[in-house]
Amino acid sequence: MAGTAVNGTDGAGRERFLADAAARGLHVDVVERPPARSLEEAAGILGITPADIVKSLVVKHKDGTFLFALIPGDRQISWPKLRSLVGVNKLSLPPADIALDATGYERGTITPLGSTTAWPVYADATITGRRISMGAGAHGYSAFVDADSLTKALGAVVADISEPG
């Protein structure tokens, strides 16, 4: 789906997202939407619930590597559960500039699809069995995708890694 990019980074990010989804045989629907000031506002614009928007969070290991955590919008990372699953005693959310360097995406556009580095993906089990919305690599765009197809295409570890927000 071609469109006019807001800026060069956004256009490149959306194209990376779409190219990676296509390479994985993953069907995604990308929709253009007005800017939203919150996840709740974005859900309202898209006509879905906050739980249907899956946040792609970049998580940093103390060794300097990263992973993606896919968490429903109405939930948050359970740090003890994620640390236990990954087998480490320290994980953190990096500053925005570090997340950008790690993925090639700005906050609000981050997705494992098309990331400049293919970091491991951990998906919360509550996203499965339904159609979800997620970042599409560019501001002003959201992607809709079948969560089970997404986790399979990404080789994601699906587990209980969240708690109510």
N, C-alpha and C positions, 0 to 999 in steps of 0.2 A: 504494500500500500504506500504509494509515494505521496508526498505532500510537501508543503513549504515548511522548511525548518525554521524554528525560532532563531537559532544560531547554528554555526558550524558544528559545534559539539553535539547538540541535540540531534541534528540530522544524521551525523555519523553514528551516534548511539542507537538511534532507532533502526538504522540500516543494519548495524551489527546484530541487534536483537532479532530482526526479521530473518537475516541470513542464517544465524545459528539455529533458530527454530526450524527453518526449512531444511537445513542440513541434517537435523535430527528427526525429520519427518513429523514434526509437531505442528498441529493446526492451531494457529492463534488468530484472534480477531482483534485488531487494533482500532481503537476509536479515539477521535480527537475530542477533548473536553476543555472547558474553561478552567483557569487556575482555581485551586481550592486552598483555603487557609488551614484546613484540618482534614484528617482522615474521615471524620463524620460528614463534613461538607462534600468531600469527594464521593463518598458513598451515596449521598443524596442526589448529586449531579448524575451519577451513573444508574440510579434507581435500584440500588442493592443495599444490603446491610453492611456495617463496618466489618462484621465477621467474614464477609465474602471478599474483602480486600486483603490480600496476603502481602505482608511487608517482607521484603528481601533485606535482611539485616546482615551487614558485614561484621564479622566477629574476628578479633585478633587473638592469636595464640601468643604466649609469652616468647616463643621462639621466632616471632616475626612473620609467620605464615598466617593465612586467613581461612575462614570458612563462611559459607552462607547459611543463615538460619531463616527458614520460611515460616512466618508466624502470622496467624489470623489477626486482623486489625483490632479485634476486641480482646486480645490476649497479649501477654508479654513473655519474653524469654524467662524460663525457669533456669537460672544460672546453675544451681546444684544438679539438676537433671542433665543439662547440656554438658557440664564439666565431667560428670560421671560417664556419660555416653562416649564422649571424645577421649576420656582417659587422661585428663589433665587437671591440675589444681588451680589454674588461672586462665581466664578468658576475659576479654573486655571489648567494648564498643570503641573503635578508634575515632579520632576527630574526623570531620568531613573531608579535609584535604588528604588524609591518609586513605580513607575509604575510596576517594576518587582515584588516587594513585594505584590502589589495589585492584580496581575493577574497570576503570575508564568511565564510570558513571558518577554523576553528582547525586547527592542525597535527594530523594524524591523521585529518582528515575532508575534506581539500582535494581538490577535483575541478574540472576546467574546466567541467563541466556545472552550471549554476546559479550560477556565479561572479558576484559583483555587478558585475564588469567583464569583458567578453569579451576577455581577452588572447589573443594568438596562441599556438597550440599546436604544439609540436615533439614528435614521438613517435619513440622509438627503433625502428628497423626490426625488432628481435628480438621485439617484441610482436605482430607481424602474424600472420595465419593461424590464430588460435586464440581460444578463450574465455578472458577474463581477469577478475580481480577487481580492484576499485579502491574508493577511498573513496566513500561515498554521502552526504556532506554532514552526517553526524551520528556522534558516538561510538556504538559498539555496533552499527553497521550496515556491511555490505559490499555492494557491487553486483557482479553478474556481467554481462558484456556481450561481444559479439563484437567483437574488437579492430579488425577491418577496417571494420565498420559504425561503430564509434566514431570512428576517424580520419577516415572520410569525412564523418560528420555534423558533426564539429568543423572540417573543412577543415584538418586538421593537416598539417604538413610531416613526412613520414616519411623518416627518414635514420638513418645510423649516428652516434649521439650518445652512446654509452655505452661502458664498458669493464668487464671483470670486477671484481666487488666484492671 
